[in-house]
Amino acid sequence: MSLEIGLTEGPTNTQYAPLAALFALYQAQNRLEPLAQVQISMKTRDFSPADKLQQVLLSILAGCETLSEVNVRLKSEVGLARVWGWPRIADQSTLSRLLDVLTLKQIEQLRQVTLSIWKAHSLTERHDWRGYLWLDFDLSGLPCSPRAEESQKGYFRDKKTPPGGNWLGSVWSDTGRRSGRTSSQGTGIRPIACAPPSKQPKLL
């Protein structure tokens, strides 16, 4: 199956074009085929148990915090469903029933299957541990609209009003942060607290 991604002036095929491309890659490389190894005995009509597990994963990647959001976010995504060969996305109640019938043994099977999928495609798993594994991450906050989903009031240290001239201010100092077997060099600001000089007690 060939997948074409582009911009159109008319109605959109899907609101989740990146997910469509990702799942097309998964389908071409059979990434999620091991999910069929989980033995789940339940009635199959339009979707197999493996299809339903894949759709649960799809709902997570689409930003659904609960399965109840599937009908709102994904029920109308026929174009996204066709990427995987489904006529549509299953109803949220169908996906919920799948998870409800899972036994402890089946949950353990699912855990082992997902672990095998991760190990087969993990770059960390194939890393040469004779050297360092460098991790790059950025914890700096980014401004957003107050109407953004789950937006919260934050604190930006660099946006504060500069201190007065009688304040000693801050000095730069090198800091290190450990992560696994390696550390990354960074810089940080260590504030120096100032206190008024203590008065000498008067002798009578």
N, C-alpha and C positions, 0 to 999 in steps of 0.2 A: 504494500500500500504506500503510495506516495503522499506526502503531507506538504501542503502549500500554505505558507503564512504570508499575509499581506494586509494592507489597509484598504478598506472599502468605504464608499460614501453611503451605502445603503445599510440595511439592518445587519447587525453583527451575527456571525455564526456562533460565537461563544465569547463569554467574558473572561475565560481562563485559557487564553492562547498558550502561555508558558506551560501550563499543566497538560495541555493537549500535546505539545511537543515532547514533554517529558514522558508521558505515557506511551506515545508512539515509539520512543526509544526503548522503553521497557518491553513493549510488545515485540519489537524487532529483535531484541536480544534475549527474549524469554526470561527477563529478570525476575518476574513474580510467579513463574511457573511452579516453583517449589511449594507455593501455598496450597496446591492441589493435593499435597501429601497429607494434609490434616484431614483425618477421617471424621467427617461430621454426617451423621445419619439424620436427614430431614427431607421433607418433600421438596422436589425441585420442579418448578414450572418454567419461569422465564430465565432464572439465574441459578447457576450452580453455587454451592457453598464457597468455592474459590472466587467466583465472580463477586459475591457479596463481601468477602474479605478484602478484595481489591477495591471495592467501592467504599468500604470503611476507610481504607488508607487514602483514597481520593478525597473523601470528605474532610479528613484531617489536613491534607495539603491545601484544600480550598479554603481553610480558615474556619470550618465549623467547630465550635467549641463543644457542642452536643449533637447527637444524631437527630434531634428534633429540628435542627436547622437545615437538614438535607433537603426537605421539601421546599424550603424558601430559596435556598441558594442554588441547588443543583437539579431540581425536578424539571425545570424547563431547558436544561442544557443538553438538548438532543445532539447537537454537533459534537460536544465533548464526549458523549456516550458512544457515538459512532466511531470515534478514534479507536476504541477498544473492541468494536464489533457488537456493542450492546444496542438494543432498540431504544433504550432510555436508561435513566438512573433509577434504581429500585426505590420504592417508598421507604421512608424512615422507619416505619413499623416493621417492615420486612428485615431491615438490617438489625433492628433491635432484637427481634426474635432470634436471629442467628447468634448474637452474642449471649442471649439468655440461655440457650440450650448447651452452651459450651461446658463441658465437664472439666475437672481439674486435669485429667489426663490429656484432653484435647488442648487445654491452655498450655500445658507443657510441650505438646507437639508444636503448637504455634510458636512458642518461644524458641524452640530448637530450629524451626524452619527459618524464622526471621534472622536468627543468628547465623545460619548458613548463608543466607542471602548477603548479609553484611560482610562476612568473611571473604566471600567470593569476589567482592568488588571493592574492598577497603584498601586504600593506599597505605593507611597506617599499619594494616596487617602485614603488608609486604615491605615495610620500611626496614632499612638496614640499621639495626640498633647499635652498630658499632660507632655510629655518628649521632649527632644531635637531631632531635625532632623540633623544628622551629615552629612556634605558634605565633600568629600575628592577630591581635585583636584590639579593638578600640572601644573603650568604655565612655567616651565623651558623649554628652547628651546632644540632641538635635532639636531645634525648635519646631513646633508643629501648630496647626490650627486648633483653637479650643473646641472645634466641632469634629476633630479627628476621632476615629474610633478608639476608645479606651485611652484617650489623652488625659494626662494628669499634669498638675502644676509641678514644676521642677525647680532646680536651683542650679544656676550657672555661676561658678566662682569668678570667672573673668568678667562678668557683667556687673559686678558690684561697684558701688561708688568708691573711687580711689581714696585711701586713707589720707589724713591730714599730714602736714609737714612735720609735726612733732612725733609722728609714729615711726618706729624703727623699720617697719615694713617687713618684707620677707626676703629671704636669701635662697638662692638656688642650691640644691644639693642633689647628688646622684643617688638614685634609688634603683634597686633591683627587684624583680618579681620572679619567683620560682614557678615553673610549670613543667611538671613531669621530670624528665631527666635534663632539662636545659633551663636556662634563665635568659631573659631578654633585658638588655640595658635600656633604661629610660631615664627621664628627668622628671622631677616633681618639685613642688614648692613646699617648703617646710616653714610655716609661720613661726615667728618669734613673739611670744607673749611678753607684753611690757606691764610692769607694775610700778606704781609710784614709790619712790624711795622711802624706806621706813624712817620715822622720826626717832631721834635718840631721846631716851627718857631724861627728863630734867631731874637733877639732883637737888634736893632741898637742904 
